[in-house]
Amino acid sequence: MIVKFDDENKRTQVSLRAEDLLNIMDIREEEEGEKRSVLWRPEFAAYMIEGTPGSPYGDNMHGQGLLSNFNQVEPNMRLRRAEMKQLLDANECLLTLTSFPRLGCPNFSYPLREPNVKGVSGSIFFPDDAIYGGHPRFK
């Protein structure tokens, strides 16, 4: 998840910039094609991104991975994080948690979005605008 720090106000919020960042990565993916070592995909929320390897580890002629391919996992994860960090603003970082601790609290997102119980989520805590809008399945 993309997180924005506001040191002056001592506030941390989720940053709803996933669609902008994924658009940049989509262009890179088109330019590089199959040699791309990292792929980026949307997740449910507008502050979430999913990075995956560009191809399966240990993709061999027998369709099986080898134990020796486990040593490729960590370097690829580091590559993914470094690649996305290049696109973040100075006050943003990537946070790998299952759920943001202040999710649903007032002012948990940047920019600020208000919940609407008549929206698609029907939530009094989570605004529809915090749902990723670039893919139809999420809403």
C-alpha positions as CSV (number, residue, x, y, z in Angstrom):
1,M,0.0,0.0,0.0
2,I,1.1,3.6,-0.7
3,V,1.3,5.7,2.5
4,K,1.7,9.4,2.8
5,F,3.4,11.0,5.9
6,D,2.6,14.5,7.1
7,D,5.3,15.1,9.7
8,E,4.1,18.6,10.4
9,N,0.7,17.4,11.5
10,K,1.9,14.1,12.8
11,R,-0.5,12.2,10.5
12,T,-0.1,9.2,8.2
13,Q,-2.7,8.5,5.5
14,V,-3.1,6.1,2.6
15,S,-2.3,7.8,-0.6
16,L,-4.9,7.2,-3.3
17,R,-2.4,7.3,-6.2
18,A,-2.4,3.7,-7.3
19,E,-4.0,4.4,-10.7
20,D,-1.5,7.1,-11.6
21,L,1.4,4.8,-10.7
22,L,-0.1,1.8,-12.5
23,N,-0.6,3.8,-15.6
24,I,3.2,4.6,-15.7
25,M,4.0,0.9,-15.1
26,D,1.6,-0.1,-17.9
27,I,3.5,2.1,-20.3
28,R,6.8,0.5,-19.2
29,E,5.3,-3.0,-19.6
30,E,4.2,-2.2,-23.1
31,E,7.6,-0.9,-24.0
32,E,9.6,-3.7,-22.5
33,G,7.3,-6.6,-23.4
34,E,8.1,-10.1,-22.3
35,K,11.6,-9.2,-21.0
36,R,9.9,-7.3,-18.2
37,S,11.1,-8.8,-14.8
38,V,8.2,-7.2,-12.8
39,L,4.5,-6.8,-13.5
40,W,2.2,-4.4,-11.7
41,R,-1.5,-4.9,-11.2
42,P,-4.4,-3.2,-9.4
43,E,-5.8,-4.3,-6.2
44,F,-9.2,-3.5,-4.6
45,A,-8.3,-0.1,-3.0
46,A,-6.9,3.0,-4.7
47,Y,-3.9,2.9,-2.4
48,M,-2.9,-0.7,-3.2
49,I,-0.7,-2.1,-5.9
50,E,0.4,-5.6,-6.6
51,G,3.8,-6.4,-7.9
52,T,4.6,-9.9,-9.3
53,P,7.5,-11.5,-11.1
54,G,7.4,-11.0,-14.9
55,S,7.5,-14.7,-15.4
56,P,7.2,-17.8,-13.1
57,Y,10.3,-18.8,-11.2
58,G,12.0,-21.8,-12.6
59,D,9.8,-22.0,-15.7
60,N,11.5,-25.0,-17.3
61,M,10.6,-27.5,-20.1
62,H,9.0,-29.9,-17.6
63,G,6.7,-27.2,-16.2
64,Q,8.2,-27.5,-12.7
65,G,10.1,-25.1,-10.6
66,L,13.4,-26.2,-9.0
67,L,14.4,-25.8,-5.4
68,S,17.3,-23.7,-6.6
69,N,14.7,-21.1,-7.9
70,F,13.9,-20.1,-4.3
71,N,17.0,-17.9,-4.3
72,Q,15.3,-15.7,-7.0
73,V,12.4,-14.7,-4.8
74,E,14.0,-12.1,-2.5
75,P,16.0,-10.3,-5.2
76,N,12.9,-10.0,-7.3
77,M,10.9,-8.6,-4.3
78,R,13.7,-6.1,-3.7
79,L,13.6,-5.1,-7.4
80,R,9.8,-4.6,-7.2
81,R,10.1,-2.3,-4.2
82,A,12.9,-0.3,-5.7
83,E,11.1,0.1,-9.0
84,M,8.0,1.5,-7.3
85,K,9.9,3.6,-4.8
86,Q,11.3,5.6,-7.8
87,L,7.8,6.9,-8.5
88,L,6.8,7.9,-5.0
89,D,6.7,11.4,-3.7
90,A,9.3,12.4,-1.1
91,N,6.7,12.0,1.7
92,E,5.4,8.6,0.5
93,C,6.5,5.1,1.2
94,L,5.4,1.6,0.5
95,L,3.9,-0.3,3.5
96,T,3.3,-4.0,3.4
97,L,0.5,-4.8,5.8
98,T,-2.7,-6.6,5.4
99,S,-4.7,-3.6,6.6
100,F,-3.9,0.1,7.2
101,P,-4.2,0.7,11.0
102,R,-6.4,3.8,10.6
103,L,-8.6,2.4,7.8
104,G,-12.1,3.7,8.2
105,C,-11.2,6.4,10.8
106,P,-11.8,10.1,9.9
107,N,-9.2,11.5,7.5
108,F,-7.5,8.2,6.8
109,S,-7.0,8.9,3.1
110,Y,-5.1,11.5,1.0
111,P,-6.7,13.2,-0.7
112,L,-9.6,13.2,1.8
113,R,-12.6,11.2,0.7
114,E,-15.9,11.0,2.6
115,P,-18.0,7.8,2.9
116,N,-21.4,7.6,1.2
117,V,-23.8,4.9,2.5
118,K,-25.7,5.1,-0.8
119,G,-22.6,4.3,-2.8
120,V,-21.5,0.9,-4.0
121,S,-19.8,-0.1,-0.8
122,G,-22.7,1.0,1.4
123,S,-20.1,1.7,4.1
124,I,-20.3,4.5,6.7
125,F,-16.5,4.1,7.1
126,F,-14.9,3.4,3.7
127,P,-15.5,5.9,0.8
128,D,-16.2,4.6,-2.7
129,D,-13.5,6.9,-4.0
130,A,-11.0,4.9,-2.1
131,I,-11.9,1.9,-4.2
132,Y,-9.6,1.5,-7.3
133,G,-11.6,3.0,-10.2
134,G,-9.5,1.7,-13.1
135,H,-11.0,-1.7,-13.2
136,P,-14.7,-2.6,-13.3
137,R,-14.6,-5.6,-11.0
138,F,-13.8,-3.6,-7.8
139,K,-16.9,-1.5,-7.8
